[in-house]
C-alpha cells in the first residue's frame, strides 16, 4: 500500500479489519528524505566558503 494519507484513511474506513502493510520503497524514501533534511540543516549552519569545519565551529 502507498503511504499517502488519503489511501490510509480510505482503507481504515472501508476495510476496518484489514491489516495495512506499507511497502519498503516508501519507508526507505521517507527515511532518506528525513536524513536529507537533517543533513541540509547541518550544512546550512556552516560557512561554505571556508575549507574546514574546524574554522566554522562556534
PDB file of N, CA, C and O in Angstrom:
ATOM      1  N   UNK A   1       0.837  -1.175   0.000  1.00  0.00           N
ATOM      2  CA  UNK A   1       0.000   0.000   0.000  1.00  0.00           C
ATOM      3  C   UNK A   1       0.882   1.238   0.000  1.00  0.00           C
ATOM      4  O   UNK A   1       1.955   1.252   0.603  1.00  0.00           O
ATOM      5  N   UNK A   2       0.427   2.253  -0.667  1.00  0.00           N
ATOM      6  CA  UNK A   2       1.107   3.538  -0.690  1.00  0.00           C
ATOM      7  C   UNK A   2       0.959   4.189   0.684  1.00  0.00           C
ATOM      8  O   UNK A   2       0.024   3.872   1.420  1.00  0.00           O
ATOM      9  N   UNK A   3       1.859   5.080   1.029  1.00  0.00           N
ATOM     10  CA  UNK A   3       1.791   5.747   2.330  1.00  0.00           C
ATOM     11  C   UNK A   3       1.008   7.055   2.280  1.00  0.00           C
ATOM     12  O   UNK A   3       1.017   7.812   3.251  1.00  0.00           O
ATOM     13  N   UNK A   4       0.342   7.329   1.185  1.00  0.00           N
ATOM     14  CA  UNK A   4      -0.446   8.549   1.054  1.00  0.00           C
ATOM     15  C   UNK A   4      -1.546   8.532   2.109  1.00  0.00           C
ATOM     16  O   UNK A   4      -2.259   7.537   2.242  1.00  0.00           O
ATOM     17  N   UNK A   5      -1.688   9.604   2.847  1.00  0.00           N
ATOM     18  CA  UNK A   5      -2.615   9.651   3.978  1.00  0.00           C
ATOM     19  C   UNK A   5      -4.055   9.344   3.567  1.00  0.00           C
ATOM     20  O   UNK A   5      -4.785   8.692   4.314  1.00  0.00           O
ATOM     21  N   UNK A   6      -4.464   9.802   2.399  1.00  0.00           N
ATOM     22  CA  UNK A   6      -5.832   9.545   1.936  1.00  0.00           C
ATOM     23  C   UNK A   6      -6.069   8.054   1.730  1.00  0.00           C
ATOM     24  O   UNK A   6      -7.135   7.544   2.074  1.00  0.00           O
ATOM     25  N   UNK A   7      -5.081   7.350   1.170  1.00  0.00           N
ATOM     26  CA  UNK A   7      -5.219   5.900   0.994  1.00  0.00           C
ATOM     27  C   UNK A   7      -5.380   5.204   2.338  1.00  0.00           C
ATOM     28  O   UNK A   7      -6.200   4.297   2.483  1.00  0.00           O
ATOM     29  N   UNK A   8      -4.605   5.626   3.304  1.00  0.00           N
ATOM     30  CA  UNK A   8      -4.710   5.025   4.636  1.00  0.00           C
ATOM     31  C   UNK A   8      -6.079   5.296   5.256  1.00  0.00           C
ATOM     32  O   UNK A   8      -6.671   4.406   5.867  1.00  0.00           O
ATOM     33  N   UNK A   9      -6.579   6.512   5.105  1.00  0.00           N
ATOM     34  CA  UNK A   9      -7.902   6.857   5.640  1.00  0.00           C
ATOM     35  C   UNK A   9      -9.001   6.017   5.001  1.00  0.00           C
ATOM     36  O   UNK A   9      -9.896   5.532   5.693  1.00  0.00           O
ATOM     37  N   UNK A  10      -8.936   5.847   3.687  1.00  0.00           N
ATOM     38  CA  UNK A  10      -9.943   5.045   2.973  1.00  0.00           C
ATOM     39  C   UNK A  10      -9.883   3.595   3.442  1.00  0.00           C
ATOM     40  O   UNK A  10     -10.914   2.976   3.703  1.00  0.00           O
ATOM     41  N   UNK A  11      -8.673   3.062   3.546  1.00  0.00           N
ATOM     42  CA  UNK A  11      -8.524   1.672   3.984  1.00  0.00           C
ATOM     43  C   UNK A  11      -9.091   1.478   5.388  1.00  0.00           C
ATOM     44  O   UNK A  11      -9.790   0.497   5.647  1.00  0.00           O
ATOM     45  N   UNK A  12      -8.797   2.399   6.285  1.00  0.00           N
ATOM     46  CA  UNK A  12      -9.298   2.283   7.661  1.00  0.00           C
ATOM     47  C   UNK A  12     -10.818   2.415   7.724  1.00  0.00           C
ATOM     48  O   UNK A  12     -11.469   1.774   8.549  1.00  0.00           O
ATOM     49  N   UNK A  13     -11.372   3.241   6.860  1.00  0.00           N
ATOM     50  CA  UNK A  13     -12.824   3.464   6.895  1.00  0.00           C
ATOM     51  C   UNK A  13     -13.611   2.306   6.282  1.00  0.00           C
ATOM     52  O   UNK A  13     -14.604   1.856   6.852  1.00  0.00           O
ATOM     53  N   UNK A  14     -13.164   1.825   5.119  1.00  0.00           N
ATOM     54  CA  UNK A  14     -13.952   0.829   4.391  1.00  0.00           C
ATOM     55  C   UNK A  14     -13.491  -0.606   4.621  1.00  0.00           C
ATOM     56  O   UNK A  14     -14.237  -1.543   4.337  1.00  0.00           O
ATOM     57  N   UNK A  15     -12.298  -0.790   5.122  1.00  0.00           N
ATOM     58  CA  UNK A  15     -11.769  -2.135   5.374  1.00  0.00           C
ATOM     59  C   UNK A  15     -11.254  -2.196   6.811  1.00  0.00           C
ATOM     60  O   UNK A  15     -10.058  -2.355   7.052  1.00  0.00           O
ATOM     61  N   UNK A  16     -12.173  -2.068   7.748  1.00  0.00           N
ATOM     62  CA  UNK A  16     -11.816  -1.920   9.161  1.00  0.00           C
ATOM     63  C   UNK A  16     -10.989  -3.066   9.718  1.00  0.00           C
ATOM     64  O   UNK A  16     -10.158  -2.851  10.600  1.00  0.00           O
ATOM     65  N   UNK A  17     -11.195  -4.264   9.229  1.00  0.00           N
ATOM     66  CA  UNK A  17     -10.478  -5.430   9.757  1.00  0.00           C
ATOM     67  C   UNK A  17      -9.225  -5.771   8.963  1.00  0.00           C
ATOM     68  O   UNK A  17      -8.542  -6.749   9.267  1.00  0.00           O
ATOM     69  N   UNK A  18      -8.924  -4.981   7.963  1.00  0.00           N
ATOM     70  CA  UNK A  18      -7.766  -5.275   7.113  1.00  0.00           C
ATOM     71  C   UNK A  18      -6.467  -4.922   7.824  1.00  0.00           C
ATOM     72  O   UNK A  18      -6.402  -3.971   8.602  1.00  0.00           O
ATOM     73  N   UNK A  19      -5.448  -5.699   7.543  1.00  0.00           N
ATOM     74  CA  UNK A  19      -4.097  -5.386   8.012  1.00  0.00           C
ATOM     75  C   UNK A  19      -3.469  -4.469   6.974  1.00  0.00           C
ATOM     76  O   UNK A  19      -3.507  -4.762   5.779  1.00  0.00           O
ATOM     77  N   UNK A  20      -2.900  -3.375   7.420  1.00  0.00           N
ATOM     78  CA  UNK A  20      -2.292  -2.419   6.497  1.00  0.00           C
ATOM     79  C   UNK A  20      -0.793  -2.666   6.468  1.00  0.00           C
ATOM     80  O   UNK A  20      -0.119  -2.623   7.498  1.00  0.00           O
ATOM     81  N   UNK A  21      -0.286  -2.924   5.277  1.00  0.00           N
ATOM     82  CA  UNK A  21       1.148  -3.155   5.088  1.00  0.00           C
ATOM     83  C   UNK A  21       1.689  -2.070   4.169  1.00  0.00           C
ATOM     84  O   UNK A  21       1.104  -1.767   3.129  1.00  0.00           O
ATOM     85  N   UNK A  22       2.799  -1.498   4.563  1.00  0.00           N
ATOM     86  CA  UNK A  22       3.437  -0.442   3.783  1.00  0.00           C
ATOM     87  C   UNK A  22       4.637  -1.049   3.069  1.00  0.00           C
ATOM     88  O   UNK A  22       5.415  -1.788   3.672  1.00  0.00           O
ATOM     89  N   UNK A  23       4.785  -0.739   1.794  1.00  0.00           N
ATOM     90  CA  UNK A  23       5.900  -1.314   1.048  1.00  0.00           C
ATOM     91  C   UNK A  23       7.220  -0.662   1.449  1.00  0.00           C
ATOM     92  O   UNK A  23       7.256   0.505   1.838  1.00  0.00           O
ATOM     93  N   UNK A  24       8.289  -1.424   1.350  1.00  0.00           N
ATOM     94  CA  UNK A  24       9.599  -0.962   1.824  1.00  0.00           C
ATOM     95  C   UNK A  24      10.124   0.232   1.033  1.00  0.00           C
ATOM     96  O   UNK A  24      10.883   1.035   1.577  1.00  0.00           O
ATOM     97  N   UNK A  25       9.743   0.370  -0.231  1.00  0.00           N
ATOM     98  CA  UNK A  25      10.205   1.517  -1.021  1.00  0.00           C
ATOM     99  C   UNK A  25       9.804   2.821  -0.351  1.00  0.00           C
ATOM    100  O   UNK A  25      10.628   3.724  -0.204  1.00  0.00           O
ATOM    101  N   UNK A  26       8.542   2.926   0.058  1.00  0.00           N
ATOM    102  CA  UNK A  26       8.054   4.168   0.649  1.00  0.00           C
ATOM    103  C   UNK A  26       8.654   4.408   2.038  1.00  0.00           C
ATOM    104  O   UNK A  26       8.889   5.554   2.421  1.00  0.00           O
ATOM    105  N   UNK A  27       8.897   3.350   2.780  1.00  0.00           N
ATOM    106  CA  UNK A  27       9.544   3.501   4.086  1.00  0.00           C
ATOM    107  C   UNK A  27      10.945   4.062   3.898  1.00  0.00           C
ATOM    108  O   UNK A  27      11.327   5.020   4.570  1.00  0.00           O
ATOM    109  N   UNK A  28      11.716   3.471   2.985  1.00  0.00           N
ATOM    110  CA  UNK A  28      13.088   3.930   2.745  1.00  0.00           C
ATOM    111  C   UNK A  28      13.105   5.339   2.162  1.00  0.00           C
ATOM    112  O   UNK A  28      13.993   6.129   2.484  1.00  0.00           O
ATOM    113  N   UNK A  29      12.145   5.660   1.317  1.00  0.00           N
ATOM    114  CA  UNK A  29      12.084   7.009   0.751  1.00  0.00           C
ATOM    115  C   UNK A  29      11.867   8.038   1.859  1.00  0.00           C
ATOM    116  O   UNK A  29      12.495   9.097   1.857  1.00  0.00           O
ATOM    117  N   UNK A  30      10.982   7.729   2.801  1.00  0.00           N
ATOM    118  CA  UNK A  30      10.734   8.656   3.909  1.00  0.00           C
ATOM    119  C   UNK A  30      11.954   8.788   4.815  1.00  0.00           C
ATOM    120  O   UNK A  30      12.252   9.883   5.292  1.00  0.00           O
ATOM    121  N   UNK A  31      12.658   7.691   5.057  1.00  0.00           N
ATOM    122  CA  UNK A  31      13.880   7.750   5.860  1.00  0.00           C
ATOM    123  C   UNK A  31      14.927   8.596   5.155  1.00  0.00           C
ATOM    124  O   UNK A  31      15.563   9.442   5.785  1.00  0.00           O
ATOM    125  N   UNK A  32      15.117   8.382   3.856  1.00  0.00           N
ATOM    126  CA  UNK A  32      16.091   9.171   3.094  1.00  0.00           C
ATOM    127  C   UNK A  32      15.725  10.651   3.081  1.00  0.00           C
ATOM    128  O   UNK A  32      16.603  11.504   3.214  1.00  0.00           O
ATOM    129  N   UNK A  33      14.456  10.963   2.925  1.00  0.00           N
ATOM    130  CA  UNK A  33      14.028  12.370   2.944  1.00  0.00           C
ATOM    131  C   UNK A  33      14.314  13.012   4.301  1.00  0.00           C
ATOM    132  O   UNK A  33      14.754  14.160   4.368  1.00  0.00           O
ATOM    133  N   UNK A  34      14.066  12.277   5.374  1.00  0.00           N
ATOM    134  CA  UNK A  34      14.330  12.805   6.716  1.00  0.00           C
ATOM    135  C   UNK A  34      15.823  13.031   6.925  1.00  0.00           C
ATOM    136  O   UNK A  34      16.227  14.056   7.474  1.00  0.00           O
ATOM    137  N   UNK A  35      16.640  12.078   6.488  1.00  0.00           N
ATOM    138  CA  UNK A  35      18.094  12.226   6.628  1.00  0.00           C
ATOM    139  C   UNK A  35      18.608  13.402   5.802  1.00  0.00           C
ATOM    140  O   UNK A  35      19.482  14.141   6.255  1.00  0.00           O
ATOM    141  N   UNK A  36      18.078  13.579   4.609  1.00  0.00           N
ATOM    142  CA  UNK A  36      18.490  14.714   3.777  1.00  0.00           C
ATOM    143  C   UNK A  36      18.119  16.039   4.430  1.00  0.00           C
ATOM    144  O   UNK A  36      18.893  16.995   4.367  1.00  0.00           O
ATOM    145  N   UNK A  37      16.962  16.108   5.048  1.00  0.00           N
ATOM    146  CA  UNK A  37      16.557  17.339   5.735  1.00  0.00           C
ATOM    147  C   UNK A  37      17.509  17.663   6.878  1.00  0.00           C
ATOM    148  O   UNK A  37      17.890  18.819   7.065  1.00  0.00           O
ATOM    149  N   UNK A  38      17.893  16.649   7.637  1.00  0.00           N
ATOM    150  CA  UNK A  38      18.843  16.851   8.732  1.00  0.00           C
ATOM    151  C   UNK A  38      20.198  17.273   8.178  1.00  0.00           C
ATOM    152  O   UNK A  38      20.808  18.216   8.684  1.00  0.00           O
ATOM    153  N   UNK A  39      20.674  16.585   7.146  1.00  0.00           N
ATOM    154  CA  UNK A  39      21.971  16.888   6.539  1.00  0.00           C
ATOM    155  C   UNK A  39      22.015  18.323   6.026  1.00  0.00           C
ATOM    156  O   UNK A  39      22.991  19.036   6.257  1.00  0.00           O
ATOM    157  N   UNK A  40      20.975  18.740   5.341  1.00  0.00           N
ATOM    158  CA  UNK A  40      20.922  20.098   4.792  1.00  0.00           C
ATOM    159  C   UNK A  40      20.900  21.125   5.922  1.00  0.00           C
ATOM    160  O   UNK A  40      21.554  22.164   5.829  1.00  0.00           O
ATOM    161  N   UNK A  41      20.156  20.840   6.982  1.00  0.00           N
ATOM    162  CA  UNK A  41      20.117  21.749   8.121  1.00  0.00           C
ATOM    163  C   UNK A  41      21.481  21.913   8.770  1.00  0.00           C
ATOM    164  O   UNK A  41      21.864  23.022   9.143  1.00  0.00           O
ATOM    165  N   UNK A  42      22.218  20.812   8.907  1.00  0.00           N
ATOM    166  CA  UNK A  42      23.564  20.880   9.483  1.00  0.00           C
ATOM    167  C   UNK A  42      24.490  21.653   8.558  1.00  0.00           C
ATOM    168  O   UNK A  42      25.264  22.493   9.017  1.00  0.00           O
ATOM    169  N   UNK A  43      24.420  21.380   7.270  1.00  0.00           N
ATOM    170  CA  UNK A  43      25.288  22.067   6.308  1.00  0.00           C
ATOM    171  C   UNK A  43      25.040  23.571   6.305  1.00  0.00           C
ATOM    172  O   UNK A  43      25.977  24.353   6.145  1.00  0.00           O
ATOM    173  N   UNK A  44      23.796  23.978   6.478  1.00  0.00           N
ATOM    174  CA  UNK A  44      23.465  25.400   6.437  1.00  0.00           C
ATOM    175  C   UNK A  44      23.987  26.158   7.652  1.00  0.00           C
ATOM    176  O   UNK A  44      24.041  27.388   7.638  1.00  0.00           O
ATOM    177  N   UNK A  45      24.373  25.435   8.705  1.00  0.00           N
ATOM    178  CA  UNK A  45      24.917  26.087   9.891  1.00  0.00           C
ATOM    179  C   UNK A  45      26.356  26.545   9.693  1.00  0.00           C
ATOM    180  O   UNK A  45      26.863  27.362  10.461  1.00  0.00           O
ATOM    181  N   UNK A  46      27.006  26.024   8.674  1.00  0.00           N
ATOM    182  CA  UNK A  46      28.416  26.312   8.464  1.00  0.00           C
ATOM    183  C   UNK A  46      28.622  27.219   7.268  1.00  0.00           C
ATOM    184  O   UNK A  46      27.840  27.210   6.317  1.00  0.00           O
ATOM    185  N   UNK A  47      29.680  27.997   7.332  1.00  0.00           N
ATOM    186  CA  UNK A  47      30.061  28.876   6.230  1.00  0.00           C
ATOM    187  C   UNK A  47      30.732  28.022   5.157  1.00  0.00           C
ATOM    188  O   UNK A  47      31.814  27.480   5.387  1.00  0.00           O
ATOM    189  N   UNK A  48      30.117  27.899   4.015  1.00  0.00           N
ATOM    190  CA  UNK A  48      30.638  27.019   2.972  1.00  0.00           C
ATOM    191  C   UNK A  48      31.833  27.611   2.237  1.00  0.00           C
ATOM    192  O   UNK A  48      32.425  26.930   1.400  1.00  0.00           O
ATOM    193  N   UNK A  49      32.208  28.855   2.521  1.00  0.00           N
ATOM    194  CA  UNK A  49      33.346  29.477   1.848  1.00  0.00           C
ATOM    195  C   UNK A  49      34.680  29.024   2.435  1.00  0.00           C
ATOM    196  O   UNK A  49      35.718  29.175   1.790  1.00  0.00           O
ATOM    197  N   UNK A  50      34.668  28.474   3.643  1.00  0.00           N
ATOM    198  CA  UNK A  50      35.911  28.008   4.247  1.00  0.00           C
ATOM    199  C   UNK A  50      36.113  26.538   3.924  1.00  0.00           C
ATOM    200  O   UNK A  50      35.177  25.839   3.537  1.00  0.00           O
ATOM    201  N   UNK A  51      37.356  26.076   4.089  1.00  0.00           N
ATOM    202  CA  UNK A  51      37.694  24.713   3.695  1.00  0.00           C
ATOM    203  C   UNK A  51      37.455  23.670   4.780  1.00  0.00           C
ATOM    204  O   UNK A  51      37.364  22.482   4.470  1.00  0.00           O
ATOM    205  N   UNK A  52      37.353  24.073   6.025  1.00  0.00           N
ATOM    206  CA  UNK A  52      37.225  23.060   7.068  1.00  0.00           C
ATOM    207  C   UNK A  52      36.112  23.408   8.052  1.00  0.00           C
ATOM    208  O   UNK A  52      35.762  24.571   8.253  1.00  0.00           O
ATOM    209  N   UNK A  53      35.587  22.377   8.639  1.00  0.00           N
ATOM    210  CA  UNK A  53      34.532  22.556   9.636  1.00  0.00           C
ATOM    211  C   UNK A  53      35.115  23.202  10.887  1.00  0.00           C
ATOM    212  O   UNK A  53      34.438  23.979  11.559  1.00  0.00           O
ATOM    213  N   UNK A  54      36.388  22.879  11.206  1.00  0.00           N
ATOM    214  CA  UNK A  54      37.018  23.444  12.398  1.00  0.00           C
ATOM    215  C   UNK A  54      36.998  24.966  12.366  1.00  0.00           C
ATOM    216  O   UNK A  54      36.843  25.601  13.409  1.00  0.00           O
ATOM    217  N   UNK A  55      37.154  25.566  11.179  1.00  0.00           N
ATOM    218  CA  UNK A  55      37.136  27.017  11.055  1.00  0.00           C
ATOM    219  C   UNK A  55      35.760  27.596  11.363  1.00  0.00           C
ATOM    220  O   UNK A  55      35.633  28.774  11.696  1.00  0.00           O
ATOM    221  N   UNK A  56      34.746  26.768  11.251  1.00  0.00           N
ATOM    222  CA  UNK A  56      33.374  27.239  11.438  1.00  0.00           C
ATOM    223  C   UNK A  56      32.801  26.907  12.807  1.00  0.00           C
ATOM    224  O   UNK A  56      31.727  27.390  13.164  1.00  0.00           O
ATOM    225  N   UNK A  57      33.507  26.088  13.572  1.00  0.00           N
ATOM    226  CA  UNK A  57      32.965  25.630  14.853  1.00  0.00           C
ATOM    227  C   UNK A  57      32.828  26.805  15.810  1.00  0.00           C
ATOM    228  O   UNK A  57      33.771  27.575  15.991  1.00  0.00           O
ATOM    229  N   UNK A  58      31.650  26.945  16.425  1.00  0.00           N
ATOM    230  CA  UNK A  58      31.423  28.086  17.338  1.00  0.00           C
ATOM    231  C   UNK A  58      32.261  28.018  18.594  1.00  0.00           C
ATOM    232  O   UNK A  58      32.173  28.904  19.444  1.00  0.00           O
TER     233      UNK A  58
END
